[in-house]
């Protein structure tokens, strides 16, 4: 189900890619949903979960690695964290 949510978000939403930009959005309460790749670094996962819990943002942990997320998003690099 989470893969379907990611695919629909890619088509319908303006996504923010990367940990730094996603954390900015979380701190400013601008993010609604955050996607985490299965092999995202543990410290990044903990930080994102912390800020998401403070602003009641839904976090979806994907079952696919960052390389596949990057391919799905038509990026030339791995994507471990993205949001909208």
C-alpha positions as CSV (number, residue, x, y, z in Angstrom):
1,X,0.0,0.0,0.0
2,X,2.8,2.5,0.8
3,X,4.3,2.0,-2.7
4,X,0.9,2.9,-4.2
5,X,0.8,6.0,-2.0
6,X,4.3,7.0,-3.2
7,X,3.3,6.5,-6.8
8,X,0.2,8.6,-6.5
9,X,2.1,11.3,-4.6
10,X,4.7,11.4,-7.4
11,X,1.9,12.0,-9.9
12,X,-0.3,14.4,-7.9
13,X,1.9,16.3,-5.4
14,X,4.9,18.7,-5.5
15,X,7.5,16.7,-3.7
16,X,10.4,17.8,-1.6
17,X,13.5,15.6,-1.9
18,X,16.2,15.1,0.7
19,X,16.6,15.1,4.4
20,X,17.6,18.7,4.8
21,X,14.6,20.1,2.9
22,X,12.2,17.7,4.5
23,X,13.4,18.7,8.0
24,X,12.9,22.4,7.1
25,X,9.3,21.6,6.0
26,X,8.7,19.6,9.2
27,X,10.0,22.4,11.4
28,X,7.8,24.9,9.7
29,X,4.8,22.6,9.7
30,X,4.6,22.7,5.9
31,X,4.8,18.9,5.4
32,X,1.8,16.6,5.3
33,X,3.4,13.2,4.6
34,X,7.0,12.0,4.7
35,X,8.3,8.9,2.9
36,X,11.4,7.0,4.2
37,X,13.3,4.5,2.2
38,X,14.0,1.1,3.8
39,X,17.7,1.8,4.1
40,X,17.6,5.4,5.2
41,X,20.3,6.1,7.9
42,X,19.0,5.4,11.4
43,X,19.9,8.8,12.7
44,X,17.9,10.4,9.9
45,X,14.9,8.1,10.6
46,X,15.0,9.1,14.3
47,X,15.2,12.8,13.5
48,X,12.4,12.7,11.0
49,X,10.2,10.7,13.3
50,X,10.8,13.1,16.2
51,X,9.9,16.2,14.2
52,X,6.9,14.4,12.5
53,X,5.5,13.5,15.9
54,X,5.7,17.1,17.0
55,X,3.7,18.3,14.1
56,X,1.4,15.3,13.6
57,X,2.8,14.4,10.2
58,X,2.2,11.0,8.7
59,X,5.4,9.0,8.1
60,X,5.4,6.1,5.7
61,X,8.3,3.7,5.9
62,X,8.7,2.2,2.4
63,X,9.8,-1.4,1.8
64,X,12.1,-0.4,-1.0
65,X,15.7,1.0,-0.8
66,X,16.7,4.5,-1.7
67,X,18.1,3.5,-5.1
68,X,14.6,2.3,-6.2
69,X,12.9,5.4,-4.7
70,X,15.2,7.5,-6.8
71,X,14.3,5.5,-9.9
72,X,10.6,5.8,-9.2
73,X,11.0,9.6,-8.8
74,X,13.0,9.8,-12.0
75,X,16.1,11.1,-10.2
76,X,19.7,10.2,-11.1
77,X,20.6,9.6,-7.5
78,X,19.2,7.6,-4.5
79,X,16.4,9.3,-2.5
80,X,16.2,8.2,1.2
81,X,13.7,10.9,2.3
82,X,11.0,12.8,0.5
83,X,7.8,14.6,1.5
84,X,4.9,16.8,0.4
